[in-house]
Amino acid sequence: MISPRTPERSSAVGHEVRLPGWRLACFDELPSTSDFCLRKAEEGEEDALAVLALHQTSPRGSRGRLWTDPGDSLALSALIRPDAAERKQPGAWAFIAALAFYDALSNGRSSSRLRIKWPNDIVLDGRKMAGILVEAGGGPRPWLVIGFGANLVASPAISGRKLACLAEWSASCAPRSVGERVLAALTHWRQVFQAQGFAAIRAGWLDRSLPVGAPLVVNGGGHYSEGRFAGIGEDGELLLDCNGRVERVITGEVLYGDPTVNALETGRAAGH
């Protein structure tokens, strides 16, 4: 869920906007918002820098994938300097980010149509709409870069796959507005984590996740499992009920157990 990354160079110039608790740098175009944040992190940038790009020329996602930017997408990355207490449970950030992203995209609406799929994909009607990439580094002065990517008004055209976009759910699809909602929600859930620990994050995540009992398939690391969603453990691991035997999944690609849904759901949202 969190991967190390070496930053790449960029010469783009943008403008900075001050938001409560954040410095938001806005660009018309970047190769990758996360690569920009990674470079700034290694240069010593402080906590709470966010970068928004209206278009990315080299977006990327989890598991080394390249991503297609259909235009009018959200490409937002946030640089965080976790404090000593926050560093004790680094796996929590995938779930903190998922909660923030869900709340920003739902924009106050609650519905079974919009769900979080473990650990941090956002799906609409069973189709992937948004995803998150969390990267870590920094050695003695650690940093996290959280990349948020969402299809806002259109979805990438990928043969054999059907994706969702935010316009199917909400009329509030402007990248800047969505990005600001993400940052406000990220501040909120970070404060919840600091005050109440991962138990509160876990509870909030489960309220927004796929329902317990949903059929799932996990494929990764040479391991394939079919079962039903049984929640997440105290450290965020996926609990998969395989005919009464509960497996604890640390990593892997999670698909819906219904193959007819998988064909629709496994596509890629915009990258970072």
C-alpha positions as YAML, in Angstrom:
chain: A
units: angstrom
residues:
- id: 1
  name: MET
  ca: [0.00, 0.00, 0.00]
- id: 2
  name: ILE
  ca: [2.96, 2.31, 0.51]
- id: 3
  name: SER
  ca: [5.89, 2.12, -1.87]
- id: 4
  name: PRO
  ca: [9.29, 3.82, -2.01]
- id: 5
  name: ARG
  ca: [9.97, 6.14, -4.91]
- id: 6
  name: THR
  ca: [12.88, 8.14, -6.31]
- id: 7
  name: PRO
  ca: [11.76, 11.63, -7.44]
- id: 8
  name: GLU
  ca: [12.12, 12.90, -10.99]
- id: 9
  name: ARG
  ca: [12.96, 16.42, -12.09]
- id: 10
  name: SER
  ca: [10.44, 18.93, -13.43]
- id: 11
  name: SER
  ca: [10.80, 22.51, -14.61]
- id: 12
  name: ALA
  ca: [7.10, 23.44, -14.58]
- id: 13
  name: VAL
  ca: [6.01, 26.76, -13.12]
- id: 14
  name: GLY
  ca: [2.63, 27.21, -11.43]
- id: 15
  name: HIS
  ca: [0.89, 29.51, -9.00]
- id: 16
  name: GLU
  ca: [0.29, 28.89, -5.30]
- id: 17
  name: VAL
  ca: [-2.98, 29.28, -3.43]
- id: 18
  name: ARG
  ca: [-3.23, 29.39, 0.35]
- id: 19
  name: LEU
  ca: [-5.92, 27.21, 1.87]
- id: 20
  name: PRO
  ca: [-6.59, 26.42, 5.54]
- id: 21
  name: GLY
  ca: [-3.66, 24.22, 6.51]
- id: 22
  name: TRP
  ca: [-2.34, 23.80, 2.95]
- id: 23
  name: ARG
  ca: [-0.24, 25.42, 0.25]
- id: 24
  name: LEU
  ca: [-1.83, 24.44, -3.06]
- id: 25
  name: ALA
  ca: [0.31, 24.80, -6.20]
- id: 26
  name: CYS
  ca: [-1.80, 24.80, -9.37]
- id: 27
  name: PHE
  ca: [-0.48, 23.96, -12.85]
- id: 28
  name: ASP
  ca: [-2.02, 23.74, -16.29]
- id: 29
  name: GLU
  ca: [0.21, 20.77, -17.08]
- id: 30
  name: LEU
  ca: [2.77, 18.54, -15.36]
- id: 31
  name: PRO
  ca: [4.33, 15.19, -16.18]
- id: 32
  name: SER
  ca: [3.11, 13.89, -12.78]
- id: 33
  name: THR
  ca: [1.86, 15.67, -9.67]
- id: 34
  name: SER
  ca: [3.33, 12.97, -7.44]
- id: 35
  name: ASP
  ca: [6.74, 13.19, -9.10]
- id: 36
  name: PHE
  ca: [6.66, 16.95, -8.53]
- id: 37
  name: CYS
  ca: [5.89, 16.41, -4.82]
- id: 38
  name: LEU
  ca: [8.58, 13.74, -4.53]
- id: 39
  name: ARG
  ca: [11.17, 16.16, -5.85]
- id: 40
  name: LYS
  ca: [10.02, 18.92, -3.49]
- id: 41
  name: ALA
  ca: [10.14, 16.47, -0.57]
- id: 42
  name: GLU
  ca: [13.76, 15.61, -1.29]
- id: 43
  name: GLU
  ca: [14.55, 19.31, -1.55]
- id: 44
  name: GLY
  ca: [13.29, 19.79, 2.01]
- id: 45
  name: GLU
  ca: [9.76, 21.10, 1.45]
- id: 46
  name: GLU
  ca: [7.72, 21.28, 4.64]
- id: 47
  name: ASP
  ca: [4.50, 19.46, 5.52]
- id: 48
  name: ALA
  ca: [1.18, 20.27, 3.78]
- id: 49
  name: LEU
  ca: [2.18, 21.06, 0.20]
- id: 50
  name: ALA
  ca: [-0.42, 20.00, -2.39]
- id: 51
  name: VAL
  ca: [-0.05, 20.05, -6.18]
- id: 52
  name: LEU
  ca: [-2.90, 20.11, -8.70]
- id: 53
  name: ALA
  ca: [-2.50, 19.74, -12.48]
- id: 54
  name: LEU
  ca: [-5.24, 20.11, -15.07]
- id: 55
  name: HIS
  ca: [-3.38, 17.73, -17.36]
- id: 56
  name: GLN
  ca: [-0.58, 15.20, -16.88]
- id: 57
  name: THR
  ca: [1.69, 13.95, -19.63]
- id: 58
  name: SER
  ca: [3.13, 10.98, -17.68]
- id: 59
  name: PRO
  ca: [0.59, 9.94, -15.05]
- id: 60
  name: ARG
  ca: [1.12, 6.70, -13.19]
- id: 61
  name: GLY
  ca: [-0.63, 4.50, -10.71]
- id: 62
  name: SER
  ca: [-0.11, 1.59, -8.38]
- id: 63
  name: ARG
  ca: [1.87, -1.56, -9.23]
- id: 64
  name: GLY
  ca: [3.97, 0.36, -11.75]
- id: 65
  name: ARG
  ca: [1.08, 0.95, -14.12]
- id: 66
  name: LEU
  ca: [0.88, 3.77, -16.59]
- id: 67
  name: TRP
  ca: [-2.40, 5.61, -16.65]
- id: 68
  name: THR
  ca: [-4.45, 7.25, -19.35]
- id: 69
  name: ASP
  ca: [-5.55, 10.83, -18.74]
- id: 70
  name: PRO
  ca: [-8.86, 11.36, -20.59]
- id: 71
  name: GLY
  ca: [-8.82, 15.08, -19.76]
- id: 72
  name: ASP
  ca: [-10.95, 16.90, -17.20]
- id: 73
  name: SER
  ca: [-9.61, 14.55, -14.51]
- id: 74
  name: LEU
  ca: [-8.45, 15.14, -10.98]
- id: 75
  name: ALA
  ca: [-4.68, 14.96, -10.61]
- id: 76
  name: LEU
  ca: [-3.79, 15.97, -7.06]
- id: 77
  name: SER
  ca: [-0.87, 14.99, -4.83]
- id: 78
  name: ALA
  ca: [-0.18, 15.93, -1.23]
- id: 79
  name: LEU
  ca: [3.16, 16.01, 0.59]
- id: 80
  name: ILE
  ca: [2.97, 15.12, 4.28]
- id: 81
  name: ARG
  ca: [5.70, 15.02, 6.93]
- id: 82
  name: PRO
  ca: [4.28, 12.51, 9.43]
- id: 83
  name: ASP
  ca: [5.16, 13.13, 13.06]
- id: 84
  name: ALA
  ca: [6.61, 10.45, 15.34]
- id: 85
  name: ALA
  ca: [3.19, 9.16, 16.45]
- id: 86
  name: GLU
  ca: [1.89, 9.02, 12.88]
- id: 87
  name: ARG
  ca: [4.93, 7.07, 11.75]
- id: 88
  name: LYS
  ca: [4.17, 4.23, 14.17]
- id: 89
  name: GLN
  ca: [1.39, 2.95, 11.90]
- id: 90
  name: PRO
  ca: [2.40, 3.81, 8.32]
- id: 91
  name: GLY
  ca: [-0.26, 1.53, 6.81]
- id: 92
  name: ALA
  ca: [-2.97, 3.79, 8.20]
- id: 93
  name: TRP
  ca: [-2.37, 6.41, 5.52]
- id: 94
  name: ALA
  ca: [-3.97, 4.36, 2.74]
- id: 95
  name: PHE
  ca: [-7.19, 4.33, 4.76]
- id: 96
  name: ILE
  ca: [-6.97, 7.96, 5.90]
- id: 97
  name: ALA
  ca: [-6.56, 8.98, 2.26]
- id: 98
  name: ALA
  ca: [-9.44, 6.74, 1.18]
- id: 99
  name: LEU
  ca: [-11.77, 8.35, 3.72]
- id: 100
  name: ALA
  ca: [-10.76, 11.84, 2.61]
- id: 101
  name: PHE
  ca: [-11.21, 10.97, -1.06]
- id: 102
  name: TYR
  ca: [-14.59, 9.34, -0.52]
- id: 103
  name: ASP
  ca: [-15.89, 12.29, 1.47]
- id: 104
  name: ALA
  ca: [-14.63, 14.78, -1.11]
- id: 105
  name: LEU
  ca: [-16.15, 12.89, -4.03]
- id: 106
  name: SER
  ca: [-19.46, 12.14, -2.29]
- id: 107
  name: ASN
  ca: [-19.72, 15.84, -1.33]
- id: 108
  name: GLY
  ca: [-22.09, 15.15, 1.55]
- id: 109
  name: ARG
  ca: [-24.22, 12.49, -0.16]
- id: 110
  name: SER
  ca: [-24.51, 8.99, 1.26]
- id: 111
  name: SER
  ca: [-25.50, 6.11, -1.01]
- id: 112
  name: SER
  ca: [-24.76, 2.43, -1.50]
- id: 113
  name: ARG
  ca: [-23.79, 3.31, -5.08]
- id: 114
  name: LEU
  ca: [-20.50, 4.87, -3.95]
- id: 115
  name: ARG
  ca: [-18.12, 2.59, -2.06]
- id: 116
  name: ILE
  ca: [-14.48, 2.16, -1.05]
- id: 117
  name: LYS
  ca: [-12.86, -1.06, -2.28]
- id: 118
  name: TRP
  ca: [-9.90, -2.25, -0.22]
- id: 119
  name: PRO
  ca: [-7.70, -0.51, 0.44]
- id: 120
  name: ASN
  ca: [-8.42, 2.80, -1.30]
- id: 121
  name: ASP
  ca: [-10.17, 2.56, -4.68]
- id: 122
  name: ILE
  ca: [-13.43, 4.47, -5.02]
- id: 123
  name: VAL
  ca: [-16.07, 2.65, -7.06]
- id: 124
  name: LEU
  ca: [-19.40, 3.91, -8.38]
- id: 125
  name: ASP
  ca: [-22.01, 1.28, -9.24]
- id: 126
  name: GLY
  ca: [-19.23, -1.31, -9.12]
- id: 127
  name: ARG
  ca: [-17.01, 0.55, -11.60]
- id: 128
  name: LYS
  ca: [-13.73, 2.16, -10.63]
- id: 129
  name: MET
  ca: [-13.93, 5.93, -10.55]
- id: 130
  name: ALA
  ca: [-10.89, 6.96, -8.52]
- id: 131
  name: GLY
  ca: [-7.69, 5.63, -7.00]
- id: 132
  name: ILE
  ca: [-4.90, 6.54, -4.62]
- id: 133
  name: LEU
  ca: [-1.15, 5.97, -4.64]
- id: 134
  name: VAL
  ca: [0.78, 6.39, -1.36]
- id: 135
  name: GLU
  ca: [4.58, 6.63, -1.57]
- id: 136
  name: ALA
  ca: [7.12, 7.01, 1.22]
- id: 137
  name: GLY
  ca: [10.75, 7.99, 1.62]
- id: 138
  name: GLY
  ca: [13.06, 10.52, 3.21]
- id: 139
  name: GLY
  ca: [15.21, 8.45, 5.53]
- id: 140
  name: PRO
  ca: [15.90, 10.49, 8.70]
- id: 141
  name: ARG
  ca: [13.37, 13.15, 7.61]
- id: 142
  name: PRO
  ca: [10.52, 11.00, 6.32]
- id: 143
  name: TRP
  ca: [7.82, 12.11, 3.96]
- id: 144
  name: LEU
  ca: [4.67, 10.72, 2.39]
- id: 145
  name: VAL
  ca: [3.28, 11.66, -1.00]
- id: 146
  name: ILE
  ca: [-0.36, 10.77, -1.53]
- id: 147
  name: GLY
  ca: [-1.60, 10.92, -5.11]
- id: 148
  name: PHE
  ca: [-5.33, 11.22, -5.79]
- id: 149
  name: GLY
  ca: [-6.62, 10.49, -9.28]
- id: 150
  name: ALA
  ca: [-10.25, 10.53, -10.38]
- id: 151
  name: ASN
  ca: [-12.25, 10.51, -13.59]
- id: 152
  name: LEU
  ca: [-14.36, 13.65, -13.26]
- id: 153
  name: VAL
  ca: [-16.36, 14.28, -16.45]
- id: 154
  name: ALA
  ca: [-15.13, 11.41, -18.65]
- id: 155
  name: SER
  ca: [-13.51, 8.00, -18.36]
- id: 156
  name: PRO
  ca: [-10.54, 6.56, -20.27]
- id: 157
  name: ALA
  ca: [-11.55, 4.38, -23.20]
- id: 158
  name: ILE
  ca: [-10.03, 0.97, -22.43]
- id: 159
  name: SER
  ca: [-11.10, -1.97, -24.56]
- id: 160
  name: GLY
  ca: [-13.26, -4.45, -22.68]
- id: 161
  name: ARG
  ca: [-13.56, -2.29, -19.58]
- id: 162
  name: LYS
  ca: [-16.11, 0.16, -18.33]
- id: 163
  name: LEU
  ca: [-15.21, 2.85, -15.82]
- id: 164
  name: ALA
  ca: [-17.16, 5.51, -13.96]
- id: 165
  name: CYS
  ca: [-16.76, 9.27, -13.69]
- id: 166
  name: LEU
  ca: [-17.91, 11.74, -11.06]
- id: 167
  name: ALA
  ca: [-20.31, 13.48, -13.46]
- id: 168
  name: GLU
  ca: [-22.55, 10.41, -13.16]
- id: 169
  name: TRP
  ca: [-22.89, 11.18, -9.45]
- id: 170
  name: SER
  ca: [-22.45, 14.93, -8.99]
- id: 171
  name: ALA
  ca: [-22.59, 18.18, -10.93]
- id: 172
  name: SER
  ca: [-19.68, 19.53, -8.84]
- id: 173
  name: CYS
  ca: [-16.81, 18.22, -10.96]
- id: 174
  name: ALA
  ca: [-14.40, 21.14, -11.29]
- id: 175
  name: PRO
  ca: [-10.86, 19.87, -10.50]
- id: 176
  name: ARG
  ca: [-10.00, 22.80, -8.25]
- id: 177
  name: SER
  ca: [-13.21, 22.45, -6.20]
- id: 178
  name: VAL
  ca: [-12.81, 18.69, -5.85]
- id: 179
  name: GLY
  ca: [-9.15, 19.11, -4.94]
- id: 180
  name: GLU
  ca: [-9.95, 21.63, -2.22]
- id: 181
  name: ARG
  ca: [-12.56, 19.26, -0.78]
- id: 182
  name: VAL
  ca: [-9.98, 16.46, -0.73]
- id: 183
  name: LEU
  ca: [-7.49, 18.59, 1.20]
- id: 184
  name: ALA
  ca: [-10.10, 19.73, 3.74]
- id: 185
  name: ALA
  ca: [-11.19, 16.13, 4.31]
- id: 186
  name: LEU
  ca: [-7.58, 14.95, 4.54]
- id: 187
  name: THR
  ca: [-6.96, 17.50, 7.28]
- id: 188
  name: HIS
  ca: [-10.05, 16.29, 9.13]
- id: 189
  name: TRP
  ca: [-9.20, 12.59, 9.01]
- id: 190
  name: ARG
  ca: [-5.57, 13.23, 9.89]
- id: 191
  name: GLN
  ca: [-6.77, 15.03, 13.01]
- id: 192
  name: VAL
  ca: [-9.10, 12.12, 13.82]
- id: 193
  name: PHE
  ca: [-6.16, 9.72, 13.50]
- id: 194
  name: GLN
  ca: [-3.99, 11.88, 15.75]
- id: 195
  name: ALA
  ca: [-6.71, 12.16, 18.41]
- id: 196
  name: GLN
  ca: [-8.37, 8.73, 18.29]
- id: 197
  name: GLY
  ca: [-5.96, 6.37, 16.55]
- id: 198
  name: PHE
  ca: [-6.55, 3.85, 13.80]
- id: 199
  name: ALA
  ca: [-9.68, 2.39, 15.42]
- id: 200
  name: ALA
  ca: [-11.62, 5.52, 14.43]
- id: 201
  name: ILE
  ca: [-10.20, 5.41, 10.90]
- id: 202
  name: ARG
  ca: [-11.12, 1.74, 10.60]
- id: 203
  name: ALA
  ca: [-14.69, 2.42, 11.73]
- id: 204
  name: GLY
  ca: [-15.11, 5.29, 9.27]
- id: 205
  name: TRP
  ca: [-13.66, 3.20, 6.45]
- id: 206
  name: LEU
  ca: [-16.01, 0.28, 7.14]
- id: 207
  name: ASP
  ca: [-18.99, 2.65, 7.04]
- id: 208
  name: ARG
  ca: [-18.04, 3.53, 3.45]
- id: 209
  name: SER
  ca: [-16.70, 0.21, 2.21]
- id: 210
  name: LEU
  ca: [-18.26, -2.64, 0.28]
- id: 211
  name: PRO
  ca: [-20.83, -4.44, 2.43]
- id: 212
  name: VAL
  ca: [-19.66, -7.37, 4.53]
- id: 213
  name: GLY
  ca: [-20.43, -10.53, 2.60]
- id: 214
  name: ALA
  ca: [-19.65, -9.09, -0.83]
- id: 215
  name: PRO
  ca: [-17.95, -11.74, -3.01]
- id: 216
  name: LEU
  ca: [-14.30, -10.91, -3.73]
- id: 217
  name: VAL
  ca: [-11.35, -12.36, -5.57]
- id: 218
  name: VAL
  ca: [-7.77, -11.56, -4.50]
- id: 219
  name: ASN
  ca: [-4.98, -12.12, -7.00]
- id: 220
  name: GLY
  ca: [-1.37, -11.25, -6.25]
- id: 221
  name: GLY
  ca: [2.06, -12.61, -5.45]
- id: 222
  name: GLY
  ca: [1.24, -15.93, -7.09]
- id: 223
  name: HIS
  ca: [-1.73, -16.38, -4.75]
- id: 224
  name: TYR
  ca: [-5.39, -16.53, -5.79]
- id: 225
  name: SER
  ca: [-8.28, -16.59, -3.32]
- id: 226
  name: GLU
  ca: [-12.04, -16.41, -3.63]
- id: 227
  name: GLY
  ca: [-14.25, -15.55, -0.71]
- id: 228
  name: ARG
  ca: [-16.48, -12.96, 0.88]
- id: 229
  name: PHE
  ca: [-15.53, -9.63, 2.37]
- id: 230
  name: ALA
  ca: [-15.31, -9.98, 6.15]
- id: 231
  name: GLY
  ca: [-14.03, -6.50, 7.03]
- id: 232
  name: ILE
  ca: [-10.52, -5.33, 7.82]
- id: 233
  name: GLY
  ca: [-8.25, -6.21, 10.72]
- id: 234
  name: GLU
  ca: [-6.83, -3.97, 13.41]
- id: 235
  name: ASP
  ca: [-3.91, -3.05, 11.15]
- id: 236
  name: GLY
  ca: [-5.98, -2.64, 7.99]
- id: 237
  name: GLU
  ca: [-5.43, -6.06, 6.45]
- id: 238
  name: LEU
  ca: [-8.27, -7.38, 4.28]
- id: 239
  name: LEU
  ca: [-10.27, -10.18, 5.92]
- id: 240
  name: LEU
  ca: [-11.55, -12.68, 3.38]
- id: 241
  name: ASP
  ca: [-13.99, -15.40, 4.46]
- id: 242
  name: CYS
  ca: [-13.14, -18.47, 2.40]
- id: 243
  name: ASN
  ca: [-15.89, -20.97, 3.27]
- id: 244
  name: GLY
  ca: [-15.58, -20.26, 6.98]
- id: 245
  name: ARG
  ca: [-11.81, -19.89, 7.04]
- id: 246
  name: VAL
  ca: [-10.73, -16.25, 7.33]
- id: 247
  name: GLU
  ca: [-7.65, -15.26, 5.34]
- id: 248
  name: ARG
  ca: [-5.74, -12.09, 6.17]
- id: 249
  name: VAL
  ca: [-4.62, -10.37, 2.97]
- id: 250
  name: ILE
  ca: [-1.78, -7.84, 3.15]
- id: 251
  name: THR
  ca: [-1.38, -7.11, -0.56]
- id: 252
  name: GLY
  ca: [-2.95, -8.09, -3.86]
- id: 253
  name: GLU
  ca: [-5.37, -6.95, -6.52]
- id: 254
  name: VAL
  ca: [-8.94, -7.15, -5.27]
- id: 255
  name: LEU
  ca: [-11.79, -7.78, -7.70]
- id: 256
  name: TYR
  ca: [-15.46, -8.44, -7.23]
- id: 257
  name: GLY
  ca: [-16.19, -12.16, -7.04]
- id: 258
  name: ASP
  ca: [-18.79, -12.00, -9.79]
- id: 259
  name: PRO
  ca: [-16.87, -12.38, -13.10]
- id: 260
  name: THR
  ca: [-19.50, -10.33, -14.95]
- id: 261
  name: VAL
  ca: [-18.75, -7.43, -12.60]
- id: 262
  name: ASN
  ca: [-14.99, -7.92, -12.83]
- id: 263
  name: ALA
  ca: [-15.11, -7.21, -16.55]
- id: 264
  name: LEU
  ca: [-16.57, -3.81, -15.76]
- id: 265
  name: GLU
  ca: [-14.68, -2.96, -12.61]
- id: 266
  name: THR
  ca: [-10.98, -3.62, -13.17]
- id: 267
  name: GLY
  ca: [-10.14, -0.66, -15.36]
- id: 268
  name: ARG
  ca: [-7.94, 2.26, -14.43]
- id: 269
  name: ALA
  ca: [-8.82, 5.71, -13.24]
- id: 270
  name: ALA
  ca: [-6.64, 8.74, -13.79]
- id: 271
  name: GLY
  ca: [-3.14, 8.58, -12.27]
- id: 272
  name: HIS
  ca: [-0.84, 10.94, -10.38]
...
